Amino acid sequence: MSRPPTASVPTDPAHPRSGLARTIALGLCLLIASTCGALSVWQWQRLQWKQALLARIAALPQQAETAAPGPAAWPDVRRDSHEYAPLALDGHWEPAREQLVVASTVLGRGHWVMTPLRIERGAQGPWWIWVNRGFVDDAHRTPALRRPLPAGPVRVVGLLRASERPWLGTALPGMGQASRDVAALATAAGLDTLRVAPYFVDLGRTDARQQAALAAAVEAGLPPPVAADAPWPRTGLTLLKLPNNHLSYALTWATLAAGALLAAGLVWRSGRPGQADAGDDERPGR
């Protein structure tokens, strides 16, 4: 008894109908959907963090300086809760341990001048905090060309900043440190990293007028208004007007995830027997 003829299903390279091709396409769509969905969730989390940060920055003018967190409090210092907190530090400069960090600012390319402040407070001292004293251009890299630091006790006011992650290693040959990574700075300066605060401080505080001028200069790509005889290093470059585009990013990733899920649904539907073989009964030989 001869077997009835079986109709062959042609394969269109532009729209593969084989089971393996559909499985691969479905898996790819689901992978894209899950990746985009995860990125959308991450941007929503970043949005919550940025809104809290902006609210904290908006309250800065009303906040008084507090004492810098000492060694006992270092484990509790977090970027989410402490960044830009105004601090008052009492200590002694150690200019011999100064480190330069490569910087690109509205004043051009140059370096941040990072100098450790030695603090001897209570039974916890001595310990050190790195202070970003401001920006210098290449013409003022040498300390002798800048204003000298006082040798005695000083009070320093500034904003707490989280230590930066290192990039391109720790130091760039002939150029200084690559980032404001306090551990790398401490190692380069010969300090005990366990006695160095896990954050640094941007020297000085700016008012609303100064911040508005700085933000306008950054947006226009122009240097901020600075007196020609202003001393080096130049302070007041901590920009507190931060962009917040996380909502649009989150919606974009969510839209892409939804599109990938829709494509996965279409691929799956095309593989159902009632869909994939529809019309096969119309072919000759059935």
N, C-alpha and C positions, 0 to 999 in steps of 0.2 A: 504494500500500500504506500503510495507516494505521499510525501508530506506536502501540505499546501504551501504555495509560495509565500514567502515573507517579504513584506515591503521594506526596503532600506530607507533610513532617514538621512537625508543629505546633511552634511555639516557645513554651515556658513561661517567662514573664518571671522567675519565681522561680528557675528552673534552666535557663539558656540552653544550647542545644545547638548553636548555630551555630558554625562553625569560627572566626570572628573572636572571638566571645565566649569560647570555650574558650582561644584563644591569649592573650587579655588576662588571663583568670583564672589561666592557668598562669604567665604572666610575673609577675603580681603575687605569686603564692605563692612563686615562686623569689626574687623581690626581697626579700620579707619574710624568707625563710629565710636568704639570704646576709647580710642586715643583722643579724639576730639572732645568727647564727653569728659574725660579726665582733665583735659586742659581747660575746659569751661569751668569745671568745679574749682580747679586751682585758681583761676582768675577771680571767681567769686570770693574765695578766701583772701586773695590779695586785695580785693576791693574793701573787704571788712577791715583789713589791716591798714590800708591807706586812709580810709575814712577816720579811723581812730587816731592815726598819726597826724592828719590834718587838723583834727579837733584839738589835739594836744598842742600843736604849733600855734593855733589860733589863740590859745590861752596863755602863750608865753609872755606877752607884755604884762600880764597881771601876776606872774609868778616871780617870787623872790628866789635869789640863789640859795641853794642848800649846800651843806658840806659834801665833798666828794665821797662816794661809797668806798669804804676801806676794805682791807683784805677779808674781814669776816663777812662782808656783804657781797663780795665778788660773785659767788655762785648764783646769786639772785638777780644780777644785772642782766637784763634782756633787751634786745633791740626793740621789741614790740612795746615795752613799757618805759624804757629809759632814754631812748634816742632823743636828742635835743633838749634834755633837761638842763636848766641853768644851774651852774655850779660855782662855788667860791672855793678856791684852793689857797692854802697858806703853806709856803715852803721855800726852798732855795733852788735857784736855777743851777744846772750843771752844763754850761755851754760847751765844755770840752767833749761831751758825748753827743753833740748835735749830729743829726742825720738829715740828709736832703732826700726828698721823695719826688720823683718825676711828676709834673703836673701840667695840665692844659686847662687854662681858665680864660675868662673874658679879658684878662690882661695879657694874654698870649701864653706861649709855652715857657716853662721855667721849672721851679721847684717849690714844694712846700718845705718850710723850715720847721723841723720837728726837734724839740728840745725837751729833755726830761726834767721834771720838777721833783726834787727830793722832799718827801713829807715825813716828818717825825711827829706823829700825833698819838699821844698816849702810849700804851704798851705795844701798839701794832707796828710802830716804825722801826727802822726806816723803810719806806717803800716809795715807788716812783710812779708818776703819771706822765705819759707823753703829751706834750702840748703843741698843737699846731699854731705856731706864732704868725703864720701868714705866708704870702707868696713872694718870691723873689725872681727877678729875671736873671738871665745868664750873667749880666754885668755885675750883679750883687750877690753872687754865690759865696764869695769870700767873706767871712765874718768881719774882717777888718774894714770892709766897705759899708758896714751897717751900724746902726746904733748899738752901743754896748749894753749888755744886760747888767742890772745891779747885782752886786756881790752879796748883799745881805738878804734878810728875809723879805719876801714879797707876798702880796695877795693877788691872785690871778682869778679873773672872772671870765667864764666862757660857757660853751654848750657841750654836753656830753655827746660823743660820737662813737658808734660801734666800730670795733676794729675791722679793717678791710681784709677781704680774702686776698691772698697772694696770687698774682698772675705773672706769667713769663718768669717763674722762679721768684727769688727774693730780691736780688740786686742786679742792676744793669751795669755792665763794666763801663766805668768812666762817666756814668750818668747819675748814680745814686740808687736809692732803693726804688723798687718797682711799685710798691703800694704802701699805704699807711697801716701795715700789719704790725701791731705792737710787739708781737713775739719776735718777728724778724728784726725790728728796730732794736729791741733789747739785746738780742744776740749780737748784732753788729756793733752795739755800743759797749758790750762787755758787762751787761747787767744781768742779774739773776732773774730769769723769766718768771719765777714763782713769786717775786717781789714786785712785779710790774703789773699795774692795773690792766684788766682785759679790755679797756676802752681808752680813747684819747679825748682831748678837749680842744675844741676850736676856740682860739683866744678871742675875747670880746663878744659883745652883744650889739645887734643893730635894731634901730627903731623901725616903725612902719614906713616912714619916708625913705629911709635908706634901702629897705627891702624892695620898695616899689621901684626905685631907681635901678637897683641891681637886676630885678626881674625884667624891666624894660630893656636894659642893656643886653641881657642874655637873649631875649627874644629877637632883638634887632641885630645881634651879632656884633655889637659895638662895646668898647670898654666902658665901664661905669665912670661917672664923674669923680675923679680923684685929683686932689690938689697936686700940682707939679712938684711941690717940695714935700709931699707926704713921705714919711720915713719908710724905709724898708726894714723888715718885711711888711707887705701891705695886708691889713686885716679887713674884716667885714665882707668876705667873699662867700660866706655860708649862705647858700640860697635856700630860703624857707618857703618859697612859692613853688610847690611841687605839682607836676602834672598828675592827673588821675583819669586814666583811660581804661581802667580795668573793666568797667561795665560794658563798654563797646567790645572789648576783647572777649569777654565772657559770652556775650550774645553771638558774636561771630563764630566762636567755636561751637556753641550750642546749635546754631543753624547748620554748620557743616556736619555735626553729628546726626542731626535729624535727616539731612539729605542722604547721608550714608546709610542710615536705617531704611529710608524709603527705597534706595537702590537695592539693599539686601532683600527687602520684601518683594520687589519686582523679580529679582533673580530666583528667589525661592518659589514664587508663584509660577514662573515659567517652567520650573522643573516638575510640577505636579502632573500626574498622568493625564488628567482631563484637559490640561493646558498644553503640555508638550506634544501630545499625540492627537490633538484636535485636528481634524481634517484628514487624518491618515486613512479613515474609512472611505474617503472620496477617491483615493488613489487606485489605479487599475491593479487588478490582481488580488484585491481583498474580497 
